[in-house]
Amino acid sequence: MKKTDASQELPAPELISRKIAELGDWRGESLGKMRELIKQADPEVVEELKWMGTPVWSHNGIICTGETYKGKVKLTFAKGASLKDPARLFNSSLDGNVRRAIDILEGETIDGAAFKALVQEAVAFNSSGKPKASKKAKD
């Protein structure tokens, strides 16, 4: 997305809507659906654009980012390693100590209720003020 002086003055939610519309394919549709689920799960979520125009959803800290690549939409949860994921939505970045991600490929769908529960868990974790214990602290 090319930045212009006018677009820099627009609110982040509008810029995210434009980014989704400009994708014009399954990736935009998928990212748009996930965005709606995030907003349903947390009506107080803050939408921002960071890191070269990446949509970021926050509430007392980053919940997740939404990146689009040629073959996938990636939702990276900033503190995903600390979250319970009983539906096993996380399918990427599983070896990291902090982040976890959900990669969505063309034609795939995500369990909306499970995703909203994961977003709510991330908000609760961010709001708890409890940092993840380091490996050294666990030993």
C-alpha positions as CSV (number, residue, x, y, z in Angstrom):
1,M,0.0,0.0,0.0
2,K,1.6,3.3,-1.1
3,K,1.4,5.9,1.6
4,T,0.4,9.4,0.6
5,D,0.0,12.5,2.7
6,A,-3.7,12.1,2.7
7,S,-3.6,8.4,3.7
8,Q,-1.3,9.2,6.7
9,E,-4.1,11.4,8.1
10,L,-6.7,8.7,7.9
11,P,-7.5,6.7,11.1
12,A,-5.9,3.2,11.2
13,P,-9.2,1.4,11.0
14,E,-10.0,3.1,7.7
15,L,-6.5,2.3,6.4
16,I,-6.9,-1.3,7.4
17,S,-10.2,-1.4,5.5
18,R,-8.5,0.0,2.4
19,K,-5.7,-2.5,2.7
20,I,-8.2,-5.4,2.8
21,A,-10.1,-4.0,-0.1
22,E,-7.0,-3.5,-2.2
23,L,-6.0,-7.1,-1.8
24,G,-9.1,-8.0,-3.8
25,D,-8.8,-11.7,-3.5
26,W,-9.3,-14.5,-1.0
27,R,-6.6,-13.0,1.3
28,G,-8.5,-9.8,1.7
29,E,-11.7,-11.8,2.4
30,S,-10.0,-14.0,4.9
31,L,-8.3,-11.1,6.7
32,G,-11.5,-9.2,6.8
33,K,-13.4,-12.1,8.4
34,M,-10.7,-12.6,11.0
35,R,-10.8,-8.8,11.7
36,E,-14.5,-9.0,12.3
37,L,-14.0,-11.9,14.7
38,I,-11.4,-10.0,16.6
39,K,-13.7,-7.0,16.9
40,Q,-16.6,-9.3,18.1
41,A,-14.4,-10.9,20.7
42,D,-13.1,-7.6,22.0
43,P,-15.3,-4.6,21.1
44,E,-12.6,-2.3,22.8
45,V,-9.8,-3.6,20.6
46,V,-7.5,-0.9,19.2
47,E,-6.5,-1.1,15.5
48,E,-3.2,0.2,14.4
49,L,-0.9,0.0,11.4
50,K,2.7,-0.8,12.2
51,W,5.8,-2.3,10.6
52,M,5.3,-1.4,6.9
53,G,1.5,-1.2,7.1
54,T,0.8,-4.4,9.0
55,P,-2.5,-4.4,10.8
56,V,-2.1,-4.7,14.6
57,W,-4.9,-5.4,17.1
58,S,-4.2,-4.4,20.7
59,H,-5.8,-4.3,24.1
60,N,-3.4,-3.6,27.0
61,G,-0.7,-4.8,24.7
62,I,-0.6,-6.5,21.3
63,I,-3.1,-9.2,20.7
64,C,-2.1,-10.2,17.2
65,T,-0.9,-8.9,13.8
66,G,-2.4,-9.7,10.5
67,E,0.0,-10.3,7.6
68,T,-0.7,-11.3,4.1
69,Y,1.6,-13.2,1.9
70,K,1.2,-14.6,-1.6
71,G,-0.1,-17.9,-0.4
72,K,-1.4,-17.3,3.1
73,V,-2.8,-15.0,5.7
74,K,-0.8,-15.1,9.0
75,L,-2.2,-14.0,12.3
76,T,0.6,-13.8,14.8
77,F,-0.3,-13.7,18.5
78,A,2.4,-11.7,20.3
79,K,2.2,-13.8,23.5
80,G,0.7,-16.9,21.9
81,A,3.1,-19.3,23.7
82,S,1.4,-18.3,27.0
83,L,-2.1,-18.9,25.8
84,K,-4.3,-22.0,26.1
85,D,-5.2,-23.3,22.6
86,P,-7.6,-26.2,23.2
87,A,-8.9,-26.1,19.6
88,R,-5.2,-26.2,18.3
89,L,-5.6,-23.2,16.1
90,F,-1.9,-22.4,16.3
91,N,-0.2,-24.1,13.3
92,S,2.9,-21.9,12.8
93,S,5.8,-20.5,14.9
94,L,5.3,-23.4,17.3
95,D,8.9,-23.6,18.4
96,G,9.2,-20.0,19.6
97,N,9.2,-19.1,23.3
98,V,6.8,-16.2,22.9
99,R,4.8,-15.9,19.7
100,R,2.5,-18.4,18.0
101,A,0.7,-18.0,14.7
102,I,-2.2,-19.2,12.7
103,D,-1.6,-19.6,8.9
104,I,-4.7,-19.6,6.8
105,L,-4.4,-20.9,3.3
106,E,-6.7,-20.4,0.4
107,G,-10.0,-22.2,0.9
108,E,-9.4,-22.9,4.6
109,T,-11.7,-21.7,7.3
110,I,-11.1,-21.1,11.1
111,D,-13.5,-22.1,13.8
112,G,-14.9,-18.7,14.7
113,A,-15.9,-19.5,18.2
114,A,-12.5,-21.0,19.0
115,F,-10.7,-18.0,17.5
116,K,-12.8,-15.5,19.5
117,A,-12.0,-17.5,22.7
118,L,-8.3,-17.3,21.8
119,V,-8.5,-13.5,21.3
120,Q,-10.3,-13.1,24.6
121,E,-7.6,-15.3,26.3
122,A,-5.0,-12.9,24.8
123,V,-6.8,-9.9,26.1
124,A,-7.1,-11.4,29.6
125,F,-3.4,-12.3,29.6
126,N,-2.5,-8.8,28.5
127,S,-4.7,-7.3,31.2
128,S,-3.4,-9.6,33.9
129,G,0.0,-7.8,33.9
130,K,1.7,-11.1,34.3
131,P,4.7,-11.5,32.1
132,K,5.5,-15.0,30.8
133,A,8.0,-16.8,33.0
134,S,11.3,-17.2,31.3
135,K,12.9,-20.6,30.8
136,K,15.5,-19.7,33.4
137,A,12.8,-18.9,36.0
138,K,11.1,-22.2,35.4
139,D,14.3,-24.2,35.9
